[in-house]
Amino acid sequence: MAAPAAGPVRAVPLLDRDGADGAPRTTVRIDADERVFPGHYPGFPIFPGVCVVELVHRSALATAPAPGARLTLRAVESTRFLSPVFPGDRLTIELKWTPRDGHWRCEAVAATDRGRAATVRLRFTEGSTPC
């Protein structure tokens, strides 16, 4: 999956379908040269939470539950940040897809080697029509 042409994050999730219970999983190496680190925070770099959410979003698109489906993000339903992500960390993102009332819900757990870093729940619709 290619990174978008614009945006603060250059990291690209790599698909790994050997997650728990066969659930889709991606891994992402957080390189020290990410553009967000110089300002977040000087002298003590931490990968911003919004960038973790962006990597979950990219991971969700890479693991769409319906092959060939064109999914559109409609909402970030919930996010909880549990521990920091630092330069050099490997972020593993486990995803669970559920159909709900005409849309798709994607629940994700993002973790480093130190444990859970975030839980994120996203809502998608198929196509580009408004919800």
N, C-alpha and C positions, 0 to 999 in steps of 0.2 A: 504494500500500500504506500503510495507516494504522499509526502507531506504537502499540504496546500502551499501555493505560491506565496501567500501572505500569512502572517501570524507570528506570534512570539516564540513558538516552540518548533525546533527543527527535528526533534526525536521522532522516530517512526516505530510504531508498534510492530513486532514480529509475531505472526500467528503461530500458536502452539496448541493444538487441539487435545493435548493430554492432560487437561485440567481435572479437578475432582469430579468424579461421576461422569467423565466424558464431556464435561462442560467446556465451552470454548475458553481459551486463555491466550493472552498475549504477554510478551515481555518487552521491556523498553529499557535501554541503557541511558541514564541521564548523564550526558557528557558535561564536563566542567566548562566547555566553551559555549553552552547555551546562552543566547542573547539576554535572557532575563536575569542572569546571576549578578552582573555588575551593579545593578540597582536594587537587588533584593537579597541580601543586604550586604553592603560593602564591609569586607572583613569577616563576614560570617554568612556565606551564601546558603540560602534555603530555596528550594524549588517552590514557586508560588502554588497555592491551592488551585487557583483558576487554571494553571497549566496541567495539574493532575487531572482535573475535570476534562480538559481538552484531550488528554491522552486516553481517558476512558471513552470519550465521544468517538475518537478515531478508532479505538479498539472495537467499539460497538458496530461501527459501520463496516469494519473488516470481518465481523462475525455475524452479519445479518441473518436472522432466523429463516427467512425465505430466500432461497438462492435467486439472485437477479433482482431482488426487491430494491426499489429506490426509496430509501427511508429519509424522512425529514425530521430533524430534532424539533420537538414542540415544547418541551419543558425539562428543566432540571428540577425534578420533584423533591429531592432531598440530597444533602451532602453533609457528611461529617468527617472532619479532619482529625485524625487520631495521633499521628506522629509525623515529624518532619521528613522530607525527602531532600537528600543532599547530593552535591555533585559526585559522580562515580557510583551512585546507587543503581541497582537493577530493580526496576519496578515490574512486578508481576500483577497482571490484571485478570481476575477470574470473573466471567460474565454469566448471567442467567437471564434468559429471555422468557417472557410470559405474555400471551395475548390477553388483552383486557379491553372490553367495551369498545371495539373498533380501532384500537391502537396497540402498539407494542410497548411493553415495559422492559427495560434492561436494568437489572440490579448488578452492581459491580463492587468487588472488593479489590482495592489496590494495596499491595504490600511490598515492603523491602525485606531484606534479610533479617532486619530487626523486628519485623512483625507488621501488623496492619497499619497502613498510612492513611487510608480513607475508605469510606463507603459512599457510593454514589448511586442514585436512582434516576434514570432518564426515561422520558416518554417520547416515542416516535410514532409518526403516521407514515403510511405508504403513499408515495407520490408527492405532489407539491400543492395539493389543495388545502385551504385553511381548515383548522379543526372546528 
